[in-house]
Amino acid sequence: MRRLFKKGERVRSKIDGKVMEVLKYFKKNLVEVKWFDLNSKEVHTNKVKEDKLSKAA
């Protein structure tokens, strides 16, 4: 595994531009991330491929 990001690091999604936080890694370069939705005021988690993420500024 490459592990471009560390646990707790802020990353930006290349798909929709959301800023997310890395929770943990899975096999096959999958990363579990969480983000806060301002509209529904909830925290969401999702699994995203590592290739679809970049470091947040």
VOVO-766876 format. One record per atom (N, C-alpha, C): x, y, z; residue in one letter. Coordinates in steps of 0.02 Angstrom, whole numbers, plus 32768, in hexadecimal, padded with zeros to 4 digits. Example, Ala and Ser with C-alpha at 12.3 -4.5 7.8 and 13.67 -1.06 7.14 Angstrom:
<rs>
82947EE48186a
82677F1F8186a
82947F5B8186a
82827F908162s
82AC7FCB8165s
82858002818As
</rs>
This chain:
<rs>
802A7FC58000m
800080008000m
802C803E8000m
801380727FDFr
803A80B07FD9r
803480DB8017r
7FF880E48031r
7FEA810F806Ar
800681558061r
7FE7817A8034l
7FFA81BF8028l
7FE681EE8060l
7FB381DB8086f
7F99820680BBf
7F9D81E380FEf
7FA382098133k
7FA581EE8176k
7F6081F48196k
7F5481CC81C9k
7F1581CE81EDk
7F0D8213820Dk
7ED282318205g
7EC582738221g
7ED682AD81F4g
7EF4829F81BAe
7F0982D3818Ce
7ECD82ED8163e
7ECD832D8152r
7E98834B812Ar
7EA9834280E0r
7E79832880BAv
7E82831D8072v
7E48833C804Cv
7E52834A800Cr
7E1D83667FE2r
7E0A83327FADr
7DCA832A7FA2s
7DB182FC7F70s
7DB8831B7F2As
7DD582F57EFBk
7DDA830D7EB7k
7D97830A7E93k
7D6882E47EADi
7D2782DB7E8Ei
7CFB83187E98i
7CF1832E7ED7d
7CC383657EE4d
7CE3839E7F0Cd
7D2283997F20g
7D4483CF7F42g
7D3983D47F8Cg
7D1883A37FAAk
7D0C83A47FF2k
7D4D83988018k
7D5483B98051v
7D8D83AC807Dv
7D77837680AEv
7DA0834280B4m
7D90830880DDm
7DCA82F8810Cm
7DBD82CF813De
7DF182B8816Be
7DFA826D8164e
7E3882568161v
7E47820F8159v
7E3C81EB819Bv
7E1481B6819Al
7E08818E81D6l
7E35815181D8l
7E35812881A2k
7E6080EE819Fk
7E6580D48158k
7E9580A7814Ey
7EA28089810Dy
7E858043810By
7E71802E80CEf
7E5C7FEA80C0f
7E897FCD808Af
7E7F7F8F8079k
7EA57F718042k
7E947F928000k
7EBF7F897FCEk
7EB37FA27F8Ak
7EAE7FEE7F86k
7ED580117FB0n
7ED8805A7FAFn
7E95807C7FBDn
7E6A805E7FE5l
7E2C807E7FFAl
7E3980A2803Cl
7E1C80DE8042v
7E248107807Dv
7DDF81178099v
7DD5810F80DAe
7D97812480F9e
7D9F816C810Fe
7D71819780F9v
7D7581DE8108v
7D3381F58128v
7D37822D814Ck
7CFA824C8168k
7CFA82958156k
7CBE82B1814Fw
7CB682F88142w
7C7583108161w
7C718351816Bf
7C368370818Af
7C0C83908153f
7BCD837F8151d
7B9E839A8121d
7B7B83D78140d
7B8584128123l
7B68844F813El
7B1C84528137l
7B0184348103n
7AB9843780F8n
7A92840F812Cn
7AA783D18137s
7A8383A68165s
7AA183A781ABs
7ADC83C981B3k
7B0083CE81F3k
7B0E83898210k
7B28835B81E6e
7B3A831881FBe
7B80830781E3e
7B9F82D98206v
7BE182BF81F2v
7BD5828081C9v
7BF2827C818Eh
7BEB82438162h
7C2E821F815Bh
7C2D81DE8152t
7C6981B88144t
7C6081938103t
7C97818780E0n
7C948166809Fn
7CD881478091n
7CD981168064k
7D1780F8804Dk
7D2681118007k
7D62812D7FFDv
7D75814C7FBEv
7DB8812F7FA9v
7DC281277F67k
7E0481117F4Fk
7E3781497F5Bk
7E7381347F6Ce
7EA881637F7Ce
7EBA81907F40e
7EB081787F04d
7EBF819E7EC7d
7E9181DB7EC0d
7E5681DA7EDEk
7E25820F7ED7k
7E2E82467F0Bk
7E6582447F32l
7E7182747F68l
7EB282997F5Cl
7EB682D67F75s
7EF482FD7F73s
7EFB83217FB6s
7F3683397FC6k
7F41835C8005k
7F1B839E8006k
7EFC83AD803Ea
7ED883ED8045a
7F0984248056a
7EFD845F803Ea
7F298499804Ca
7F1C84B58090a
</rs>
